[in-house]
Amino acid sequence: MAEEQKRLLVAFLFMIIILLLWSYFSKPQPSKLPSKNTPYDTTSKVTNLETTKIPAGDTIIVDRPRLRIVFSTTGGAIKSFLLKDYRIDIVPEGKFLFTTVISDSIYQFEPKLFPDSVVFTKKIGEITIYKRYFFEHENGFNLKISSDTLIQILSLKDGLAITEKKNQSEDLRHFDVYVQDYKFNRVTPNIKTKLEYKTTWNWLALRNKYFVLIINNLGVIENTFFHQITSLFPKSGIAKSYLGCGVRSNVNRFGVEIYGKNEINISIFLLPLQYSLLVQYKKGYEQIASGGFWGPIARLILVILKFFYSLVKNYGIVVIIFAVLLKVVFFPLSKQVFISQQRMQLLQPELKKLQQKYKNDPQTLNQEMMHLYKVYKINPFSGCLPLLIQFPVFIALYQVLSTSIEFRQAPFVLWITDLSLKDPYYVLPIGMGIMMLIQSLMTTVDPRQKFMVIMMPIVMIFVFLNFPSGLQLYWFTYNILSIIEQFIIKKYFIALVKK
């Protein structure tokens, strides 16, 4: 029994280590993208653009069904870019995006409103700069800047805003930069302070945890520079820990400057990070939210969760239903683990005799032990196999519950008002640890395992403290179901042990 418990413990610890490593290091995997010449898809043109000019005269507001954009005459820039469905503004407070910079100077532009566009103009000497925002698709706009002979900079140097105010460290952990040229690249690790990107790109993207700003190149870009922006928390001045075990979050955001001569022609999308949405554009955007190796399983799980949500309209209840579903699916494996453990326990006296008899002959001992396993029809590794089979599902589920926008601001009951945030009172992780302890006490009979039986639940509480409450709810439910499962197995399947 001791050896079997050790193997199970090693397998379990291995799963936890992978979870922690994935949470910190996992990133989307590159894949081949369509050619740059692929036609660009847009929705039908806007026929009724509502605009309001603020009395101060330097700000223009454009209201769209899904977007609310506030333009400033300073640099013809955007000072607010609101995604209405999620009530988030992607522009950092007091900053600007898409600012036009000429010879290191930012000028005041003259605005004009049209039924489907906003046009800014600026005359510098004999040269006139035209900056046109066209609203040709519902999730963003096209932007064309033209002038004569001038090298101009389109600045997004201030980067994207932190949209998850209640969990800033978790939001910062997902800030990234991607570029699609001849292949898909995550360039974030190369941005130390400033990175010059010389290759012509099809599109680039800035993201945080749940949202992505995509810039498509529709013309010729002279040069591109990426900038690292250090983000400090207002109160503490340092980044908070993401994991209970002390793995620190990313503390940087990222900005970009686009250089163009005579003309810059781009299109912009502001989108939630949903694989099913991004893939519809047929431009390879979905690679940003691919989920890497576990992505296909995670997307299948999300489809199942969304199906249950269509029935009960509460993602907390959906998580509980899914935990029950997994327990039912994996019940035959759990039963096999129990039977294997019990048979190994009955075999312990015989194994000890062999160990004593052949203590100086390891090779013969191993042969005799394998013969004994064969006689009693025991596979010594059968207890680990079910865990390995379940492992991909657990990793993919962790990915779904930790990063899917469907769980953002999704309430459950009582104090759990947002399944994407940790349990504020730590009821779920502590309850999970207690359930783990009860389950371990039910299945462990070897007194030598007592220390690990007590320590493992404590370690797991510590690890799960700052995980999203949706994930905490799943593990809490799963452990309760495991205890019920143990009672059922012991009552109805103990007879199989002696067969």
BELCORUR-V315184 format. One record per residue. OMEGA is omega in whole degrees, 0 to 359 (999 if undefined). Layout:
omega=OMEGA
omega=OMEGA
//
This chain:
omega=182
omega=181
omega=179
omega=179
omega=179
omega=180
omega=178
omega=180
omega=179
omega=179
omega=180
omega=178
omega=178
omega=179
omega=181
omega=179
omega=179
omega=177
omega=181
omega=179
omega=179
omega=183
omega=184
omega=189
omega=188
omega=178
omega=180
omega=180
omega=179
omega=171
omega=186
omega=184
omega=176
omega=181
omega=178
omega=182
omega=178
omega=181
omega=182
omega=183
omega=173
omega=176
omega=180
omega=184
omega=179
omega=180
omega=182
omega=182
omega=179
omega=180
omega=177
omega=178
omega=180
omega=183
omega=181
omega=173
omega=182
omega=183
omega=177
omega=180
omega=176
omega=179
omega=177
omega=181
omega=182
omega=185
omega=169
omega=186
omega=177
omega=180
omega=175
omega=176
omega=177
omega=181
omega=183
omega=190
omega=175
omega=180
omega=175
omega=182
omega=190
omega=172
omega=192
omega=185
omega=183
omega=177
omega=177
omega=175
omega=186
omega=180
omega=177
omega=183
omega=179
omega=182
omega=181
omega=171
omega=179
omega=177
omega=176
omega=181
omega=179
omega=179
omega=179
omega=180
omega=177
omega=186
omega=172
omega=181
omega=174
omega=182
omega=171
omega=183
omega=176
omega=183
omega=183
omega=185
omega=171
omega=184
omega=175
omega=178
omega=177
omega=178
omega=178
omega=185
omega=179
omega=185
omega=178
omega=179
omega=177
omega=180
omega=189
omega=172
omega=180
omega=181
omega=185
omega=177
omega=192
omega=183
omega=180
omega=183
omega=169
omega=181
omega=178
omega=180
omega=181
omega=178
omega=180
omega=171
omega=184
omega=167
omega=184
omega=179
omega=171
omega=191
omega=165
omega=188
omega=180
omega=175
omega=180
omega=178
omega=168
omega=185
omega=182
omega=187
omega=182
omega=180
omega=188
omega=181
omega=178
omega=177
omega=181
omega=182
omega=184
omega=179
omega=185
omega=176
omega=179
omega=177
omega=173
omega=170
omega=174
omega=173
omega=180
omega=183
omega=166
omega=188
omega=184
omega=183
omega=182
omega=181
omega=180
omega=172
omega=179
omega=181
omega=174
omega=181
omega=190
omega=183
omega=175
omega=184
omega=175
omega=174
omega=173
omega=184
omega=171
omega=182
omega=163
omega=187
omega=190
omega=188
omega=182
omega=173
omega=184
omega=178
omega=180
omega=179
omega=180
omega=182
omega=180
omega=177
omega=181
omega=183
omega=181
omega=177
omega=175
omega=182
omega=174
omega=181
omega=179
omega=181
omega=179
omega=178
omega=186
omega=186
omega=187
omega=182
omega=178
omega=178
omega=177
omega=177
omega=177
omega=183
omega=177
omega=183
omega=172
omega=175
omega=188
omega=180
omega=168
omega=181
omega=185
omega=166
omega=185
omega=178
omega=182
omega=172
omega=181
omega=181
omega=177
omega=177
omega=180
omega=186
omega=169
omega=183
omega=185
omega=169
omega=188
omega=172
omega=169
omega=190
omega=169
omega=182
omega=176
omega=183
omega=183
omega=178
omega=184
omega=183
omega=181
omega=182
omega=177
omega=177
omega=181
omega=179
omega=184
omega=178
omega=178
omega=182
omega=186
omega=181
omega=176
omega=186
omega=183
omega=185
omega=181
omega=178
omega=180
omega=180
omega=176
omega=178
omega=180
omega=177
omega=179
omega=180
omega=180
omega=176
omega=178
omega=179
omega=178
omega=181
omega=187
omega=175
omega=176
omega=185
omega=175
omega=177
omega=178
omega=179
omega=179
omega=179
omega=182
omega=177
omega=177
omega=180
omega=180
omega=179
omega=178
omega=181
omega=184
omega=181
omega=178
omega=178
omega=179
omega=178
omega=180
omega=177
omega=181
omega=181
omega=179
omega=180
omega=182
omega=178
omega=177
omega=179
omega=178
omega=184
omega=184
omega=179
omega=179
omega=179
omega=179
omega=176
omega=179
omega=180
omega=178
omega=183
omega=185
omega=184
omega=179
omega=182
omega=184
omega=182
omega=178
omega=178
omega=180
omega=179
omega=180
omega=178
omega=179
omega=177
omega=179
omega=178
omega=181
omega=180
omega=182
omega=177
omega=181
omega=172
omega=184
omega=181
omega=183
omega=179
omega=181
omega=185
omega=179
omega=178
omega=180
omega=178
omega=181
omega=187
omega=180
omega=179
omega=181
omega=179
omega=180
omega=178
omega=175
omega=180
omega=181
omega=184
omega=183
omega=190
omega=185
omega=182
omega=178
omega=181
omega=178
omega=179
omega=178
omega=181
omega=173
omega=176
omega=173
omega=186
omega=179
omega=183
omega=180
omega=184
omega=177
omega=179
omega=178
omega=174
omega=185
omega=181
omega=176
omega=179
omega=183
omega=179
omega=178
omega=177
omega=177
omega=179
omega=178
omega=179
omega=177
omega=179
omega=179
omega=180
omega=180
omega=179
omega=179
omega=188
omega=184
omega=180
omega=181
omega=181
omega=179
omega=180
omega=187
omega=182
omega=181
omega=179
omega=181
omega=186
omega=184
omega=177
omega=179
omega=178
omega=181
omega=175
omega=182
omega=180
omega=187
omega=187
omega=185
omega=175
omega=176
omega=184
omega=175
omega=178
omega=177
omega=179
omega=180
omega=183
omega=177
omega=179
omega=183
omega=179
omega=175
omega=179
omega=179
omega=177
omega=177
omega=179
omega=179
omega=177
omega=181
omega=182
omega=181
omega=184
omega=190
omega=186
omega=180
omega=181
omega=180
omega=183
omega=186
omega=181
omega=999
//
